[in-house]
Amino acid sequence: MGIIVEGFYAVYYTGIAGFGHAVLVINDGIVTGADATGGVYDGTYKVSASGSFSIEVVLTVPAGTTLVTGQTLPDALRQTIIADLNASFANGQPVPLQTQLGPVNVIFKKLRGM
């Protein structure tokens, strides 16, 4: 049986140049959210019967933002983040993700179900 991922999540992330936090809503195949710097997350997810959870989101970040990976953006940026997560992805342990601009460690905390 697959995992139940639908809900509201707090997301805490760190990179080589800093840290940040976001809120995500994961429901009915859709992922949406925002972070403290004005970044917007928009994407989809799939849960397999084996318990894996795959997510693909586009992160849109405004010009002037300094990312946790160290870059300060002269222009707005859109980057796709793809991750395959296990059934315990929201257990409070860091999940290493590779983004187009560098590695980020992410902690997911489920705040509540739908």
N, C-alpha and C positions, 0 to 999 in steps of 0.2 A: 504494500500500500504506500502511496506517496505521502509526502509531508504536507501539512497545511501551512502555507506561508502568508495567506491573506491577512493584512493588518497594517497598523501604523508602526513605523520604526524610527528610533533615534539612531543616527549613524555618526560615529566618531572616527576621524581619520588623521593619519600623520604621514608626513613625508620628510625628506632630508632638510626641508627649510621651514617646517612649521606644522601646525595642526588646524583642524577645522571640524565643523559639525553640521549636520543636515537632518532633515526629516523626510522620510519617504512614506508614501502610501502604495501598498502592493495589493492589488485586487483585480480579479477577473481578467488576468493576463496582462494588465497594465501596471507600469511603474511610473509614478510622478512624485516630484518633490522639489525642495529648494534648500539652499545652504545660506549661511550667515553672510557670505560675500556677494550675494545676489545671483549665484549660480542656480540654474534650473535644470532639473533632471526629467527626462521624458523617454520612456522606453517600454519594453515588454519583457515578459518572463514566461518560462515553461517549467513545470514540475513533472518529472518522469515517475513511473511506477516504482523504479528502483530507489527513489529517494533523492536523486540529484536535482538541483535547482539551477537552471541556467538563466542568466539575466543579460540583457543588452540595453544600455541606456545611452542617450546622447546628453552630454553635459554641455550646456551653453553658459559661458562665463563672460561678464562684461569687461570692456577695455579698462585697463588700470589695475586690475586684480593681480595680486601676487599669489601664485599657486603654492601648495605645500611641496611641490616638486622643485620649486626654486625660481621659476620663470615669472617675470612681471610682464603682463600682456599689454602691448601697445594698442592692440585692436581686440575686439571681441573674438572669442574662440569657441568653436564647437568641436568636441572630441567624443568619439564613441568608446564606451567602456564595456567590455564583455567579460563575464566571469561565470565559471562553473563552480557552484558551491555545493557542499554536502548538506545532509539533513540537519546538522547541528550548527548551521552558519550563524545563528543568532544566540550562541551560547556565551557571549561575552569575551571570547578569545579573539585575538587579532587574526584577520584573514588577509594574507598578502595578495595584492592585485597589481598587475602590470598595466599601466596606462600608456598612452602614446608619448607622454612627456616624462615618464619615469615611474618607479615603484611607489606604491602607497599601501600602508597597512590600515585596514578598516575593521572596526568593531560595530556589529549590528546588535541592537537591543530592541526586542519587540515590546512595544508599549501597550498594545491591545489588539485584539482580533477585530474582525469586521462585524 
